[in-house]
Amino acid sequence: MGQVLELRARANTGAALRALLDLSPKTAQRRSAHGTETILLAEVAVGDELVVRPGDAVPTDGIVIEGESAVDESMITGESVPVAKTPGAAVTGGTLNGNGALVIRAARVGADTMLAKIVALVAEAQRSRAPTQGLADKVSAWFVPGVAAIAVVTFVVWLSAGFSFDYALLAAVSVLIIACPCALGMATPMSVMVAVGKGAQSGVLVRNAAALERLASADTLVIDKTGTVTEGKPKVVAVRAVAGAQENDVLTIAAALESKSAHPLAHAVAEAAKSLKLPEVTDFVSVTGKGVKGKIAGATAVAGNAEFLRSEGLDPKSLAAEVEQLGRDGATVIFVGLGGKAVGLVAAKDTLKPDAKALLEALARDGLAITMATGDGEAAAAVIAREAGIAYFAASLTPEGKSQLVDKLRRDGRVVAFAGDGVNDAPALAAADVSIAMGSGSDAAIETAGLVLLKGDLKALLRARKLARAAVRNMKQNLFFAFAYNALGVPLAAGVLYPFTGWLLSPMIAAAAMSFSSVSVIGNALRLKRVRL
């Protein structure tokens, strides 16, 4: 009976995932030189141009190349407001197109799409074990032999008290039936299954149950700045050159080097120099968290922070006055050098996400002490921290520095959650008790994390915290139901009330009570589907 109920509940928790899959169309409209043709979705290849009509589901992950529309991405991100899509924007298979027509170029198909990966990861997470399950396992190790011993004692006591063999056997059998460990075994896994499915509906992808449970008990949140607290789309606000150099030359050198980097600041520099002709860069090297270097026309060119330039034998102190002023304005400075000399700097500034301050305050009210970690300089970090209402921040951190910060907090007895989105966040994500990656971030961060926020914003982080709290609370309730049921049912089946009532629990009633215990655990777990995140 317990197995049937568990399968039924598993089917209920998987309904959301099946709904996601049902939204994926079975055919697509492919555009070619000969016109538009209808093909099976399985026939779509990377690079195909697909027409998405108003009201249709997007057939696969891709990039918009023509048209404008608003796309409902709630099935992926949990956000009900449609997202505007213009040429160059990314779209996800299964999301619903609005009133405009789009033409997209397929970027990922089949098992490589976001939807397919979500379904696979959610299925894996639902099979994972939460740490609380360890308590049930320990109890179960003693449960079966303990119940068997109680049944034997019950039989002997009844027989010794002068009752018939049939009465004694009836009581012993009732003890064995009512103490079936189904409820105890399902208490935690059921909560995990439902919570993981609920998270997938809300844009919170749980990769393992342990991460979800630890998030509920976390008391410290270390959060990356770029792309997490800020928009992650900085813009160049100033270019400065030392005496004897030209600002355009400084920007050209920086853009040529940064064009080979994936960092948000690199994109900002490249965008600012898009009208300039960039020289060829050879022997390119990227040092994560510090800068980049290469050769331009045979001369060594470098771009990065002050520490990186000094490590390359260049002294950027001639630009100190400009750096101080730009830092007060909250800009991040990239120093540029060529041929063994510092030639100037490029300053870029990121903006705070519109709702970042309010959401960080909500996380703080929920019991999280928040620290912002960033590789930016002290002055720029201070400006963002002040705007976001963050009391503590650590600046000028390398990837190893972020990891060391997390280790220090853990040694101080904190349960640390780290949220980030970049390659340079991967070491800190691995070091944290709970690792949270933004879905818009790098593959390295996502692969390291225990939880992934598909939209990659702080609102999803708040939802994840609420989900974790609700899931752990539900696990404890289920374990209480299972323990309390057995603590009450076994003595009743053994006949403790017989001397006072003359009543003995029959095996049939014991079987019905055992089934009810499983139903109560499953019913309580399914309440998680109604939790408001």
Secondary structure as UniProt FT lines:
FT   HELIX           2..13
FT   HELIX           15..23
FT   STRAND          27..32
FT   TURN            33..34
FT   STRAND          35..40
FT   HELIX           41..43
FT   TURN            46..47
FT   STRAND          49..52
FT   TURN            54..55
FT   STRAND          61..66
FT   STRAND          69..72
FT   HELIX           74..77
FT   STRAND          83..85
FT   TURN            87..88
FT   STRAND          90..91
FT   TURN            93..94
FT   STRAND          96..97
FT   STRAND          102..108
FT   HELIX           110..112
FT   HELIX           114..126
FT   TURN            131..132
FT   HELIX           133..160
FT   TURN            161..162
FT   HELIX           165..178
FT   HELIX           182..201
FT   TURN            202..203
FT   STRAND          204..206
FT   HELIX           209..217
FT   STRAND          220..224
FT   HELIX           225..229
FT   STRAND          235..241
FT   TURN            243..244
FT   HELIX           247..258
FT   TURN            259..260
FT   HELIX           264..272
FT   TURN            273..275
FT   STRAND          282..287
FT   TURN            288..290
FT   STRAND          291..296
FT   TURN            297..298
FT   STRAND          299..304
FT   HELIX           306..311
FT   TURN            312..313
FT   HELIX           316..319
FT   HELIX           320..328
FT   TURN            329..330
FT   STRAND          332..338
FT   TURN            339..340
FT   STRAND          341..349
FT   TURN            354..355
FT   HELIX           356..365
FT   TURN            366..367
FT   STRAND          369..373
FT   HELIX           378..388
FT   STRAND          392..394
FT   HELIX           399..411
FT   TURN            412..413
FT   STRAND          416..420
FT   HELIX           423..425
FT   HELIX           426..431
FT   STRAND          434..438
FT   TURN            439..440
FT   HELIX           443..448
FT   STRAND          451..453
FT   HELIX           458..494
FT   TURN            495..497
FT   HELIX           498..501
FT   HELIX           507..526
FT   HELIX           527..530
//
